[in-house]
Amino acid sequence: MPPRIVVMISGEGTNLQVLLDEQAKGELKAQIALVVSNRKAARGLERAQQFGVETLYFPLKPYLDAGKTREQYDADLAERVRAVEPTLIVLAGWMHVLSPTFLDHFPCQVINLHPALPGAFPGTDAIQRAFDAFQRGEIRYTGCMVHYVTPEVDVGEVIRQIVVPIHAKDTLEDLEQRMHVNEHYLILKAVKQFLYELRQNTHNLNLN
């Protein structure tokens, strides 16, 4: 059985599309087994369905409305994700901080794409914040990274990163477009690196 990937999204799913396209070409040596969204209107759900990939809409609001905790939400979400026996879970625009209640079920299996370099602009609106910092003369470039997910936001071990220049005449839209191009490149490289290292580790274990 090939490695199984769960992709978790909250919006357009353009990075998911990169993975779906690569799988369709036979260049991704894994199966995207499930796409999860916490938002019903996420375009990424449609993208997955067009490729015949199982989807799951799993919102937080009903839990909060019922007086339940985010930990209870994370526990039930983990149960649904575990059912597909994932090798790797990719957060690609997933706008919800996962607690140890979820993460403890998947040690060293959850990775996140974040549009900033390590130690810079954790959390939301990272591209906007980088652009504002550039305009104030505080930085000359930004970047994006893929890292392992920990309970603390955007501080896990980095798998891959890439520097993205900011030009003097850039608008915010210019920077956003350049960032998205680099995100698409980086998410694919990071997932393939994870799968390659997994195969190498499995091979070495078999030799021993």
DRENPA-935040 format. One record per residue: residue in one letter; z, y, x of N, C-alpha, C in turn. Coordinates in nm, 3 decimals, padded with zeros to 5 digits. Each point is the difference from the previous one (the first is absolute). Layout:
REM residues N
<tivo 'a',<Z,Y,X>,<Z,Y,X>,<Z,Y,X>>
...
This chain:
REM residues 208
<tivo 'm',<00.000,-00.119,00.084>,<00.000,00.119,-00.084>,<00.000,00.125,00.088>>
<tivo 'p',<-00.088,00.097,-00.027>,<-00.001,00.122,00.081>,<00.125,00.083,-00.026>>
<tivo 'p',<00.035,00.089,00.093>,<00.112,00.090,-00.026>,<-00.023,00.079,-00.129>>
<tivo 'r',<00.110,00.028,-00.070>,<-00.010,00.069,-00.129>,<00.061,00.139,00.012>>
<tivo 'i',<-00.073,00.099,-00.050>,<00.041,00.140,00.012>,<00.030,00.056,-00.139>>
<tivo 'v',<00.110,00.070,-00.012>,<00.030,00.081,-00.118>,<-00.015,00.146,00.040>>
<tivo 'v',<-00.077,00.076,-00.077>,<-00.016,00.143,00.026>,<00.068,00.076,-00.113>>
<tivo 'm',<00.085,00.096,00.037>,<00.076,00.078,-00.098>,<-00.047,00.144,00.006>>
<tivo 'i',<-00.037,00.054,-00.117>,<-00.062,00.132,-00.009>,<00.066,00.081,-00.111>>
<tivo 's',<-00.034,00.130,-00.002>,<00.043,00.084,-00.111>,<-00.111,00.091,-00.050>>
<tivo 'g',<-00.117,-00.003,00.065>,<-00.103,00.097,-00.036>,<-00.142,-00.052,00.012>>
<tivo 'e',<-00.083,00.075,00.070>,<-00.144,-00.026,00.006>,<-00.034,-00.135,00.061>>
<tivo 'g',<00.075,-00.042,00.100>,<-00.027,-00.129,00.061>,<-00.119,-00.001,00.094>>
<tivo 't',<-00.027,00.112,00.067>,<-00.115,00.003,00.092>,<00.025,-00.088,00.123>>
<tivo 'n',<00.124,-00.007,00.045>,<00.030,-00.090,00.113>,<-00.006,-00.146,-00.044>>
<tivo 'l',<00.042,-00.027,-00.121>,<-00.018,-00.134,-00.057>,<-00.148,-00.036,-00.002>>
<tivo 'q',<-00.085,00.096,-00.037>,<-00.144,-00.027,-00.007>,<-00.055,-00.045,00.135>>
<tivo 'v',<00.050,00.059,00.107>,<-00.043,-00.040,00.134>,<00.030,-00.148,00.023>>
<tivo 'l',<00.119,-00.043,-00.039>,<00.038,-00.140,00.018>,<-00.080,-00.092,-00.091>>
<tivo 'l',<-00.023,00.043,-00.124>,<-00.080,-00.080,-00.092>,<-00.143,-00.018,00.053>>
<tivo 'd',<-00.058,00.107,00.048>,<-00.137,-00.007,00.053>,<-00.007,-00.093,00.121>>
<tivo 'e',<00.100,00.008,00.085>,<00.000,-00.083,00.121>,<00.018,-00.147,-00.037>>
<tivo 'q',<00.083,-00.026,-00.100>,<00.016,-00.138,-00.047>,<-00.131,-00.051,-00.059>>
<tivo 'a',<-00.069,00.083,-00.078>,<-00.126,-00.042,-00.062>,<-00.106,-00.033,00.104>>
<tivo 'k',<00.004,00.067,00.114>,<-00.096,-00.025,00.108>,<00.039,-00.122,00.084>>
<tivo 'g',<00.119,-00.053,-00.024>,<00.047,-00.112,00.079>,<00.059,00.039,00.133>>
<tivo 'e',<00.025,00.130,00.017>,<00.053,00.050,00.128>,<00.152,00.006,00.003>>
<tivo 'l',<00.063,-00.012,-00.116>,<00.146,-00.002,-00.007>,<00.042,-00.144,-00.022>>
<tivo 'k',<00.063,-00.058,00.100>,<00.035,-00.143,-00.004>,<00.128,-00.021,-00.079>>
<tivo 'a',<-00.003,00.043,-00.125>,<00.115,-00.012,-00.089>,<-00.048,00.021,-00.142>>
<tivo 'q',<00.088,-00.032,-00.095>,<-00.030,00.019,-00.142>,<00.093,00.106,-00.057>>
<tivo 'i',<-00.059,00.103,-00.062>,<00.081,00.096,-00.073>,<00.038,-00.066,-00.132>>
<tivo 'a',<00.124,-00.042,-00.009>,<00.044,-00.084,-00.112>,<00.052,00.080,-00.118>>
<tivo 'l',<00.044,00.124,00.024>,<00.060,00.078,-00.107>,<-00.001,00.147,00.038>>
<tivo 'v',<-00.030,00.085,-00.098>,<00.013,00.145,00.016>,<00.102,00.049,-00.101>>
<tivo 'v',<00.102,00.069,00.049>,<00.110,00.048,-00.084>,<-00.006,00.152,-00.008>>
<tivo 's',<00.022,00.053,-00.120>,<00.010,00.145,-00.015>,<00.120,00.033,-00.089>>
<tivo 'n',<00.068,00.108,00.033>,<00.108,00.049,-00.086>,<-00.051,00.107,-00.096>>
<tivo 'r',<-00.132,00.026,00.004>,<-00.061,00.097,-00.090>,<-00.117,-00.066,-00.072>>
<tivo 'k',<00.003,00.009,-00.134>,<-00.101,-00.069,-00.081>,<-00.140,00.056,00.022>>
<tivo 'a',<-00.010,00.131,00.024>,<-00.130,00.065,00.014>,<-00.056,-00.008,00.141>>
<tivo 'a',<00.065,-00.072,00.089>,<-00.047,-00.008,00.139>,<-00.141,-00.059,00.005>>
<tivo 'r',<-00.090,00.074,00.062>,<-00.139,-00.045,00.013>,<-00.009,-00.129,00.081>>
<tivo 'g',<00.095,-00.020,00.087>,<-00.002,-00.121,00.082>,<00.007,-00.129,-00.080>>
<tivo 'l',<00.062,00.003,-00.117>,<00.004,-00.119,-00.085>,<-00.141,-00.039,-00.044>>
<tivo 'e',<-00.080,00.099,-00.035>,<-00.139,-00.027,-00.039>,<-00.079,-00.053,00.119>>
<tivo 'r',<00.021,00.055,00.116>,<-00.069,-00.047,00.120>,<00.028,-00.149,00.022>>
<tivo 'a',<00.127,-00.038,-00.012>,<00.038,-00.139,00.021>,<-00.065,-00.091,-00.105>>
<tivo 'q',<00.004,00.043,-00.125>,<-00.057,-00.081,-00.107>,<-00.149,-00.021,00.017>>
<tivo 'q',<-00.069,00.101,00.053>,<-00.144,-00.012,00.024>,<-00.030,-00.108,00.104>>
<tivo 'f',<00.097,-00.031,00.084>,<-00.016,-00.104,00.102>,<00.065,-00.132,-00.043>>
<tivo 'g',<00.048,-00.005,-00.124>,<00.061,-00.122,-00.050>,<00.139,-00.027,00.056>>
<tivo 'v',<00.067,00.103,00.047>,<00.133,-00.016,00.057>,<00.105,00.022,-00.109>>
<tivo 'e',<00.100,-00.086,-00.003>,<00.109,00.012,-00.097>,<00.073,00.132,00.019>>
<tivo 't',<00.038,00.064,-00.110>,<00.072,00.127,00.007>,<00.132,-00.009,-00.077>>
<tivo 'l',<00.091,00.089,00.038>,<00.131,00.008,-00.066>,<00.039,00.146,-00.013>>
<tivo 'y',<00.017,00.046,-00.123>,<00.055,00.133,-00.027>,<00.150,-00.016,-00.021>>
<tivo 'f',<00.078,00.065,00.085>,<00.145,-00.023,-00.002>,<00.073,00.133,00.016>>
<tivo 'p',<00.023,00.071,-00.112>,<00.058,00.135,00.008>,<00.152,-00.001,00.011>>
<tivo 'l',<00.052,00.106,00.060>,<00.144,00.017,00.016>,<00.064,00.059,-00.126>>
<tivo 'k',<-00.071,00.085,-00.070>,<00.059,00.078,-00.110>,<00.072,-00.087,-00.105>>
<tivo 'p',<-00.057,-00.112,-00.045>,<00.073,-00.080,-00.099>,<00.137,-00.046,00.049>>
<tivo 'y',<00.011,-00.024,00.129>,<00.130,-00.040,00.055>,<00.100,00.116,-00.010>>
<tivo 'l',<-00.045,00.118,00.042>,<00.089,00.116,-00.004>,<00.036,00.036,-00.144>>
<tivo 'd',<-00.097,-00.011,-00.091>,<00.027,00.029,-00.141>,<00.102,-00.096,-00.059>>
<tivo 'a',<00.003,-00.122,00.051>,<00.094,-00.100,-00.049>,<00.134,00.004,00.073>>
<tivo 'g',<00.015,00.098,00.089>,<00.126,00.013,00.074>,<00.013,-00.094,00.117>>
<tivo 'k',<-00.110,-00.061,00.040>,<00.002,-00.091,00.113>,<-00.022,00.077,00.130>>
<tivo 't',<00.034,-00.064,00.112>,<-00.009,00.066,00.130>,<-00.135,-00.028,00.067>>
<tivo 'r',<-00.028,00.081,00.102>,<-00.121,-00.026,00.079>,<00.010,-00.133,00.072>>
<tivo 'e',<00.122,-00.042,00.035>,<00.018,-00.130,00.064>,<-00.040,-00.114,-00.094>>
<tivo 'q',<00.032,00.015,-00.128>,<-00.041,-00.102,-00.097>,<-00.153,-00.005,-00.013>>
<tivo 'y',<-00.060,00.118,00.003>,<-00.146,00.009,-00.001>,<-00.057,-00.071,00.123>>
<tivo 'd',<00.054,00.032,00.116>,<-00.050,-00.059,00.124>,<00.018,-00.152,00.002>>
<tivo 'a',<00.111,-00.048,-00.056>,<00.025,-00.144,-00.004>,<-00.104,-00.071,-00.086>>
<tivo 'd',<-00.030,00.058,-00.117>,<-00.099,-00.062,-00.087>,<-00.141,00.011,00.059>>
<tivo 'l',<-00.028,00.113,00.064>,<-00.130,00.016,00.066>,<-00.016,-00.102,00.111>>
<tivo 'a',<00.104,-00.021,00.078>,<-00.006,-00.098,00.108>,<-00.028,-00.140,-00.055>>
<tivo 'e',<00.061,-00.031,-00.113>,<-00.023,-00.131,-00.061>,<-00.146,-00.018,-00.040>>
<tivo 'r',<-00.060,00.104,-00.056>,<-00.140,-00.008,-00.041>,<-00.091,-00.012,00.121>>
<tivo 'v',<00.031,00.072,00.105>,<-00.082,-00.005,00.122>,<00.016,-00.134,00.071>>
<tivo 'r',<00.121,-00.049,00.007>,<00.025,-00.129,00.066>,<-00.079,-00.113,-00.065>>
<tivo 'a',<-00.029,00.013,-00.128>,<-00.069,-00.106,-00.073>,<-00.138,-00.029,00.057>>
<tivo 'v',<-00.062,00.097,00.066>,<-00.133,-00.022,00.059>,<00.008,-00.042,00.146>>
<tivo 'e',<00.122,-00.016,00.052>,<00.023,-00.047,00.137>,<-00.077,00.083,00.104>>
<tivo 'p',<00.030,00.129,00.008>,<-00.076,00.085,00.091>,<00.034,-00.023,00.147>>
<tivo 't',<-00.101,00.011,00.081>,<00.018,00.002,00.145>,<00.030,00.141,00.046>>
<tivo 'l',<-00.064,00.096,-00.066>,<00.009,00.141,00.038>,<00.000,00.085,-00.127>>
<tivo 'i',<00.083,00.104,00.000>,<00.002,00.098,-00.109>,<-00.037,00.135,00.059>>
<tivo 'v',<-00.104,00.061,-00.054>,<-00.051,00.127,00.052>,<00.029,00.110,-00.101>>
<tivo 'l',<00.078,00.100,00.041>,<00.022,00.117,-00.084>,<-00.108,00.102,00.036>>
<tivo 'a',<-00.091,00.022,-00.093>,<-00.114,00.089,00.023>,<00.001,00.109,-00.107>>
<tivo 'g',<00.088,00.098,00.021>,<00.017,00.104,-00.101>,<00.098,-00.038,-00.107>>
<tivo 'w',<00.094,-00.087,00.031>,<00.105,-00.043,-00.094>,<00.110,00.106,00.002>>
<tivo 'm',<00.017,00.072,-00.111>,<00.091,00.115,-00.004>,<00.136,-00.039,-00.059>>
<tivo 'h',<00.066,-00.092,00.068>,<00.133,-00.043,-00.042>,<00.070,-00.058,00.122>>
<tivo 'v',<00.117,00.052,00.031>,<00.076,-00.049,00.115>,<00.063,-00.134,-00.036>>
<tivo 'l',<-00.031,-00.102,00.078>,<00.051,-00.134,-00.026>,<00.135,-00.020,00.068>>
<tivo 's',<00.094,-00.055,-00.074>,<00.135,-00.021,00.050>,<00.008,-00.136,00.070>>
<tivo 'p',<00.112,-00.026,00.071>,<00.020,-00.133,00.059>,<-00.006,-00.112,-00.103>>
<tivo 't',<00.029,00.031,-00.126>,<-00.009,-00.102,-00.105>,<-00.139,-00.061,-00.005>>
<tivo 'f',<-00.101,00.080,00.026>,<-00.137,-00.051,00.009>,<-00.032,-00.047,00.142>>
<tivo 'l',<00.027,00.083,00.097>,<-00.046,-00.025,00.137>,<00.062,-00.124,00.062>>
<tivo 'd',<00.123,-00.032,-00.037>,<00.066,-00.116,00.060>,<-00.069,-00.132,-00.033>>
<tivo 'h',<-00.080,-00.001,-00.106>,<-00.075,-00.121,-00.035>,<-00.122,-00.020,00.090>>
<tivo 'f',<-00.042,00.107,00.069>,<-00.125,-00.006,00.076>,<00.018,00.060,00.140>>
<tivo 'p',<00.084,-00.064,00.082>,<00.026,00.056,00.133>,<-00.126,00.005,00.087>>
<tivo 'c',<-00.025,00.116,00.057>,<-00.115,00.022,00.089>,<-00.134,-00.033,-00.067>>
<tivo 'q',<-00.006,00.017,-00.132>,<-00.122,-00.028,-00.074>,<-00.052,00.121,-00.077>>
<tivo 'v',<00.075,00.109,-00.002>,<-00.039,00.117,-00.078>,<-00.039,00.113,00.095>>
<tivo 'i',<-00.125,00.049,-00.014>,<-00.046,00.109,00.084>,<-00.046,00.116,-00.089>>
<tivo 'n',<00.003,00.120,00.058>,<-00.030,00.121,-00.077>,<-00.096,00.089,00.079>>
<tivo 'l',<-00.095,00.058,-00.072>,<-00.089,00.101,00.057>,<00.058,00.136,-00.032>>
<tivo 'h',<00.023,00.081,00.104>,<00.058,00.134,-00.020>,<-00.085,00.105,00.071>>
<tivo 'p',<-00.035,00.110,-00.068>,<-00.088,00.100,00.059>,<00.072,00.100,00.090>>
<tivo 'a',<00.065,-00.052,00.100>,<00.065,00.083,00.103>,<00.029,-00.088,00.120>>
<tivo 'l',<00.028,00.064,00.112>,<00.035,-00.073,00.121>,<00.149,-00.035,-00.002>>
<tivo 'p',<00.043,-00.096,00.083>,<00.141,-00.038,00.002>,<00.091,00.120,00.025>>
<tivo 'g',<00.102,00.010,-00.082>,<00.098,00.107,00.016>,<-00.040,00.134,-00.060>>
<tivo 'a',<-00.120,00.007,-00.057>,<-00.048,00.127,-00.055>,<-00.029,-00.016,-00.149>>
<tivo 'f',<00.055,00.088,-00.080>,<-00.033,00.010,-00.143>,<00.020,-00.131,-00.077>>
<tivo 'p',<00.119,-00.058,00.005>,<00.025,-00.117,-00.084>,<00.004,00.040,-00.147>>
<tivo 'g',<-00.027,-00.098,-00.086>,<00.007,00.026,-00.144>,<-00.129,00.055,-00.056>>
<tivo 't',<00.012,00.070,-00.113>,<-00.117,00.043,-00.076>,<-00.062,00.128,00.057>>
<tivo 'd',<-00.125,00.026,-00.042>,<-00.073,00.123,00.034>,<-00.015,00.021,00.150>>
<tivo 'a',<-00.017,-00.108,00.074>,<-00.004,00.009,00.147>,<-00.121,00.080,00.048>>
<tivo 'i',<-00.114,-00.017,-00.065>,<-00.120,00.073,00.046>,<00.016,00.150,-00.025>>
<tivo 'q',<00.048,00.036,-00.117>,<00.026,00.141,-00.031>,<00.099,00.060,00.099>>
<tivo 'r',<00.105,-00.074,00.029>,<00.103,00.052,00.092>,<-00.055,00.015,00.141>>
<tivo 'a',<-00.085,-00.093,00.042>,<-00.062,00.012,00.132>,<-00.094,00.120,00.005>>
<tivo 'f',<-00.076,00.020,-00.105>,<-00.092,00.114,-00.005>,<00.077,00.132,00.006>>
<tivo 'd',<00.109,00.007,-00.075>,<00.083,00.121,00.003>,<00.059,00.023,00.139>>
<tivo 'a',<00.044,-00.107,00.066>,<00.057,00.013,00.134>,<-00.106,00.046,00.099>>
<tivo 'f',<-00.121,-00.049,-00.015>,<-00.112,00.044,00.086>,<-00.025,00.150,-00.018>>
<tivo 'q',<-00.001,00.044,-00.122>,<-00.025,00.142,-00.027>,<00.111,00.089,00.056>>
<tivo 'r',<00.120,-00.055,00.012>,<00.110,00.076,00.061>,<-00.001,-00.010,00.152>>
<tivo 'g',<-00.095,-00.075,00.054>,<-00.010,-00.015,00.145>,<00.096,-00.101,00.059>>
<tivo 'e',<00.058,-00.085,-00.082>,<00.102,-00.095,00.047>,<-00.060,-00.129,00.053>>
<tivo 'i',<-00.117,-00.040,-00.046>,<-00.065,-00.122,00.048>,<-00.149,00.027,00.020>>
<tivo 'r',<-00.065,-00.085,00.079>,<-00.144,00.014,00.024>,<-00.079,-00.116,-00.058>>
<tivo 'y',<00.069,-00.105,-00.043>,<-00.066,-00.117,-00.056>,<00.101,-00.075,-00.087>>
<tivo 't',<-00.052,-00.093,-00.077>,<00.086,-00.089,-00.078>,<-00.051,-00.142,00.021>>
<tivo 'g',<00.016,-00.088,-00.095>,<-00.047,-00.137,00.017>,<00.051,-00.088,-00.112>>
<tivo 'c',<-00.022,-00.128,00.015>,<00.051,-00.096,-00.098>,<00.044,-00.126,00.072>>
<tivo 'm',<00.081,-00.079,-00.068>,<00.054,-00.121,00.061>,<00.017,-00.108,-00.105>>
<tivo 'v',<00.003,-00.123,00.048>,<00.043,-00.114,-00.081>,<00.124,-00.056,00.067>>
<tivo 'h',<00.105,-00.017,-00.078>,<00.128,-00.044,00.058>,<00.066,-00.103,-00.092>>
<tivo 'y',<00.092,-00.077,00.058>,<00.081,-00.090,-00.080>,<00.096,00.081,-00.086>>
<tivo 'v',<00.023,-00.046,-00.121>,<00.083,00.073,-00.095>,<00.146,-00.037,00.016>>
<tivo 't',<00.084,00.102,00.005>,<00.145,-00.016,00.002>,<00.056,00.082,-00.117>>
<tivo 'p',<00.129,-00.016,-00.031>,<00.057,00.080,-00.109>,<-00.008,00.150,00.026>>
<tivo 'e',<00.001,00.041,00.127>,<-00.015,00.142,00.033>,<-00.149,00.034,00.002>>
<tivo 'v',<-00.035,00.111,-00.059>,<-00.140,00.034,-00.026>,<-00.076,00.031,00.130>>
<tivo 'd',<-00.109,-00.073,00.022>,<-00.101,00.031,00.103>,<00.056,00.002,00.142>>
<tivo 'v',<00.093,-00.090,00.030>,<00.055,-00.006,00.136>,<-00.010,-00.140,00.060>>
<tivo 'g',<-00.062,-00.094,-00.070>,<-00.008,-00.137,00.052>,<-00.092,-00.011,00.121>>
<tivo 'e',<00.008,-00.113,00.068>,<-00.080,-00.024,00.120>,<-00.149,00.021,-00.029>>
<tivo 'v',<-00.065,00.075,00.088>,<-00.140,00.035,-00.020>,<-00.090,-00.114,00.046>>
<tivo 'i',<-00.097,-00.034,-00.084>,<-00.098,-00.103,00.034>,<-00.122,00.064,00.066>>
<tivo 'r',<-00.053,00.104,-00.062>,<-00.112,00.076,00.056>,<00.013,00.145,-00.046>>
<tivo 'q',<-00.055,00.090,00.082>,<-00.002,00.141,-00.036>,<-00.126,00.064,00.054>>
<tivo 'i',<-00.036,00.115,-00.055>,<-00.118,00.070,00.046>,<00.023,00.150,-00.016>>
<tivo 'v',<-00.041,00.076,00.100>,<00.012,00.145,-00.003>,<-00.121,00.058,-00.073>>
<tivo 'v',<00.026,00.097,-00.087>,<-00.105,00.067,-00.076>,<00.005,00.150,00.032>>
<tivo 'p',<-00.110,00.056,00.053>,<00.002,00.143,00.036>,<00.001,00.089,-00.123>>
<tivo 'i',<00.054,00.120,00.017>,<-00.009,00.105,-00.101>,<-00.077,00.115,00.063>>
<tivo 'h',<-00.107,00.043,-00.064>,<-00.085,00.105,00.054>,<00.037,00.136,-00.058>>
<tivo 'a',<-00.028,00.104,00.077>,<00.042,00.135,-00.037>,<-00.053,00.042,-00.137>>
<tivo 'k',<-00.121,-00.041,-00.034>,<-00.062,00.043,-00.126>,<00.023,-00.099,-00.115>>
<tivo 'd',<00.082,-00.101,00.023>,<00.025,-00.100,-00.104>,<00.066,00.062,-00.122>>
<tivo 't',<-00.044,-00.046,-00.117>,<00.078,00.017,-00.122>,<00.087,-00.125,-00.016>>
<tivo 'l',<00.091,00.005,-00.094>,<00.080,-00.120,-00.028>,<-00.090,-00.115,-00.042>>
<tivo 'e',<-00.104,00.030,-00.077>,<-00.092,-00.105,-00.045>,<-00.075,-00.062,00.118>>
<tivo 'd',<-00.036,00.080,00.099>,<-00.066,-00.052,00.120>,<00.091,-00.100,00.071>>
<tivo 'l',<00.126,00.039,00.015>,<00.095,-00.088,00.069>,<00.024,-00.127,-00.080>>
<tivo 'e',<00.015,00.015,-00.131>,<00.022,-00.119,-00.083>,<-00.115,-00.098,00.013>>
<tivo 'q',<-00.123,00.050,-00.001>,<-00.115,-00.089,00.012>,<-00.001,-00.071,00.135>>
<tivo 'r',<00.029,00.074,00.108>,<00.003,-00.061,00.133>,<00.112,-00.104,00.010>>
<tivo 'm',<00.113,00.030,-00.061>,<00.112,-00.094,00.001>,<-00.037,-00.129,-00.074>>
<tivo 'h',<-00.065,00.014,-00.114>,<-00.034,-00.119,-00.079>,<-00.097,-00.091,00.077>>
<tivo 'v',<-00.095,00.058,00.069>,<-00.093,-00.080,00.081>,<00.078,-00.080,00.105>>
<tivo 'n',<00.095,00.065,00.064>,<00.079,-00.068,00.103>,<00.097,-00.101,-00.060>>
<tivo 'e',<00.052,00.028,-00.119>,<00.086,-00.097,-00.068>,<-00.077,-00.128,-00.030>>
<tivo 'h',<-00.124,00.014,-00.047>,<-00.081,-00.118,-00.033>,<-00.023,-00.085,00.124>>
<tivo 'y',<-00.028,00.066,00.110>,<-00.020,-00.071,00.127>,<00.129,-00.070,00.043>>
<tivo 'l',<00.111,00.073,-00.010>,<00.127,-00.049,00.055>,<00.057,-00.115,-00.081>>
<tivo 'i',<-00.007,00.008,-00.134>,<00.059,-00.106,-00.082>,<-00.069,-00.133,00.027>>
<tivo 'l',<-00.132,00.005,00.018>,<-00.074,-00.122,00.027>,<00.037,-00.057,00.137>>
<tivo 'k',<00.008,00.085,00.100>,<00.037,-00.044,00.134>,<00.140,-00.060,00.002>>
<tivo 'a',<00.093,00.063,-00.071>,<00.139,-00.047,00.001>,<00.014,-00.134,-00.071>>
<tivo 'v',<-00.068,-00.016,-00.113>,<00.008,-00.127,-00.072>,<-00.062,-00.112,00.083>>
<tivo 'k',<-00.114,00.027,00.062>,<-00.062,-00.102,00.084>,<00.087,-00.033,00.122>>
<tivo 'q',<00.067,00.101,00.055>,<00.090,-00.025,00.114>,<00.116,-00.088,-00.044>>
<tivo 'f',<00.058,00.030,-00.115>,<00.110,-00.082,-00.052>,<-00.045,-00.145,-00.016>>
<tivo 'l',<-00.116,-00.021,-00.059>,<-00.049,-00.135,-00.024>,<-00.032,-00.071,00.131>>
<tivo 'y',<-00.056,00.073,00.096>,<-00.030,-00.060,00.131>,<00.129,-00.045,00.069>>
<tivo 'e',<00.100,00.087,00.000>,<00.127,-00.034,00.066>,<00.068,-00.116,-00.072>>
<tivo 'l',<-00.015,-00.006,-00.131>,<00.055,-00.113,-00.075>,<-00.066,-00.130,00.041>>
<tivo 'r',<-00.134,00.002,00.014>,<-00.071,-00.122,00.043>,<00.041,-00.040,00.140>>
<tivo 'q',<00.016,00.099,00.089>,<00.041,-00.032,00.137>,<00.139,-00.061,00.004>>
<tivo 'n',<00.091,00.056,-00.076>,<00.137,-00.053,-00.004>,<00.003,-00.141,-00.058>>
<tivo 't',<-00.081,-00.023,-00.104>,<-00.006,-00.133,-00.059>,<-00.059,-00.100,00.098>>
<tivo 'h',<-00.103,00.043,00.072>,<-00.063,-00.087,00.100>,<00.100,-00.037,00.109>>
<tivo 'n',<00.075,00.099,00.048>,<00.098,-00.025,00.106>,<00.111,-00.094,-00.047>>
<tivo 'l',<00.041,00.017,-00.126>,<00.103,-00.090,-00.054>,<-00.052,-00.143,-00.008>>
<tivo 'n',<-00.126,-00.014,-00.038>,<-00.059,-00.133,-00.009>,<-00.010,-00.066,00.138>>
<tivo 'l',<-00.027,00.082,00.101>,<-00.008,-00.055,00.136>,<00.136,-00.048,00.049>>
<tivo 'n',<00.104,00.070,-00.044>,<00.135,-00.040,00.041>,<00.051,-00.117,-00.082>>
